[in-house]
Amino acid sequence: MKISIAITTHNRYEVFSDTYKNIKKHLPNGAKLIVVDDGSDNPVKEADFRFDNAQGIATAKNKCLELMGDADYYFLFDDDVYPRVDYWHLEYIKTGLNHLCFSFDKFSNGTSNGRKKTGQTGNIINWHEPCGLMLFLTKKCIEIVGGMDPAYGKWGYEHVGYSMRIHNAGLTPSPFMDVANSLDLFYSYDWDQTSKRSVPGPDRAKCIAPNERKYKSEKGASHFIPYKPLERIVISTYFTGVVDPQRNAHYVTDLDVLQPLIKSCVKNKCPIVVLNDCFKNTVSFVKTKAQINPYFQRWFAIHDYLLEHPEIEQVFCVDATDVEMLKNPFMEMHKGFLYVGDEIGNTVNNLWLKKHHTHPIFNETYRQFYHAPLLNAGIVGGFRDEVLDFCDKMMQMYAATEGKCQMTDMAALQHICYSWIGYEKIKHGPKINTRFKANERNNYSYFKHK
């Protein structure tokens, strides 16, 4: 059972220090503890990460989730609440629920704080609105809905918006819940009304109206929001477990043939991942299975990898052994387009293409687009939505043809790009790749292709 705990703090060091001391005192065995300083005027020495300037609650909490790593259970603390007892975490875990919020309806002096109970089932209380001082989350919540919405800015509605998205995703029976005995488990400065606000009144006043409108307009939302920095990467594939039908042979396990691509990506400060079925013990390599034609297997593998990594915002999918990056492309890309390599001088009316890709489904594309430039599947990129859509279409093509009557994915590429996506949404040409098989380099193409 992996437990990860995090505290966010901003300009309340004395309060934070007390909270930090008590959380450490009652820290579950083996639990990870993270501190994020949201741009305090005086840096917090205990912080694992510090923003230079205050980013707001949602962004600070998301940084916590990023640093907390892989865990089964997550506890997100504000800097003014801490456990009173050692077994506090078990009271939440043993409920079997995916998400709970520490909440109460009266201050220590007995006056109302505006929160209202709406019902109780066993030891679980439903609330009209939570306090948001400490959030309990399971791994499932993080995987399905991600983190808080940074669009809420410095303060206001980020907690309730998060809980509502979790509920709308079907992860909780009610959006705002807590265990009935939580005030026995935690001390809260807010409950005791003994600490200043971490977000000043004027800033809160500016946030409340627009954030309330945002929350109400998105009350049915359940979408995933990335909590890690969005990434731009190159993905390649290398499979030895199935025969390459173009060469009628298996690839061999040879890391050297990938080095030109890997080194070119490193030179251009671009992360690269190679999905493969043969390499071991290398950070950039991710094991996957190869069961079908490798030219189609790659799109299944890339599709799954992108779904598993929602933090990837932009991606280029390239051949492993005959492509090199000449220039980092990601700052020049635009949403709504698919960026594809081509073979200048060749068209869809290509004898090799027609000879080795004879399925009837391609006949109309051959006829209608015979004059169109021949695109090459060795370089395909774009924003994640466009690339995922392309992968989906490749998977559909494989299913429609049952993988028959086609040596590679080249005919499927022409069909998808010209017949399904539309030429106006395809970017190709010398900006994308050098002349195919020309073995040339320049200072304007993103990639060299053979």
Phi, psi and omega in degrees: 000111180264127180240133178232134186233140180220149177237133170254144182215152178206111172056034174220062189296319181298317178294313179302315183301319178293316178298314182300316180299317184284327175294319177296324180297322183249028182289128177300148180302129177079359182287148176267137180239126182237142175235130176241123178265113182274065172067040177300148179302320175251115184307139179275117187294334181278355187291139172277336178210142178228128170282138179295325177229149182301128182257340183109164188298312185299314181294321179295318178294321179295323176297322175302310181301321178298315184281337182291338176070200183281125179210165175272326183224138182237138175234117180256113182257140160286170185276007182238027177215139181208160181290148174262337188227165183285329189268012187307318184293327182293329179298330179274316183296318186289350176292335183077004180271155183277337186205132176218155179233126174300122185215154175208161185247355179223144173286173183297337179272004176093353179279155183285144174257007177093350178278146182228137174281140179246358179162170180211134174234110184062236182265010183250125177258133172268140182239148174292326179203137183272171174277323176080015182283328178215126180248135174254132182221144170266167179303326182299321178299315182295319182292325188267319182247351177076231185244194179284165182269109181297345180295346176287349175075218188291323188195149167109115173073000180293324180291311183291325176298321178295311180298323180292320177297320178298317179295314182296336177280001177083020185265345179223148178287338179213145187292324187236108184222156174207159174289151188291333186255029189294330178290342172281340184267330187231148166257138180232125173300326179295318176300322181273351180055047185242012179226154177284162178290141176283336175249117184302154182308313180300321178293320178296320181298323179291329186276329196298312184293308180296325180288326176295317178298317180298314182299314182294323181287340183245024187296338179264006186289148176217015188286161177280135174240120181300139177250354175256158176303137180294139187248154175234118187222165169255135175242133173231170180225152179209110185240131177250349187279351178229155182286136171280110186294339179286330180253350182055042180201160174279144166292151177258157180286099185218101182293333184298326184290345179267350187298321178303317179294312183299313182296324180291325177291318178299317180301324181266014176055045180239121178298146178227141175235134177247113176278126190208171178238019188219333185273155182225154168058037175231128188302320186280359185249133182239124182286140174210178183260152173236117185230342183232181176318122187298336180289336174261328179306323183298323183286328173295315182293317180294318177304310182295320181295319179295321178294326179284345183230076182293351178284349179282119183263321180226148184207144166243131178255120188227157173300150186277328193248352183226018179236140173228145175277128177260332186207134179295121188271346200290331180286347184254005183269154180232146178295153175092357181237151172251128182261121190227140174290161178217174178238092183303132181099340177255149178236177178298335176281066188244126185299316180299316181300312184290326182293322187257004180221083193255007181297137182302337182298338183270351188301318182294323177294317177301319184286313188283328186242031184300332183270352186287150178303142178283115178276156183234126185285000178287348177219111178219129182208176179155191172287159190303320183297318180292320181288320176298319178298319178297315178301317177303316182292323176297319178295322177296319179296320179296318179293319183294327182261355184055026178071012186261160173059033176205125182286318182228192178265011187293317179291321177299322178300312180298317182298314182294312186290318185271319185270327185258307184282314181105134186301329183293344180255009180253128174253124178211177179118189186297341176291329183275311183213156175292172177301129184301128179066017180269350180052047182243162177230150176209183183252015182233339178279146177289320186225148168264129180238097181065000000 
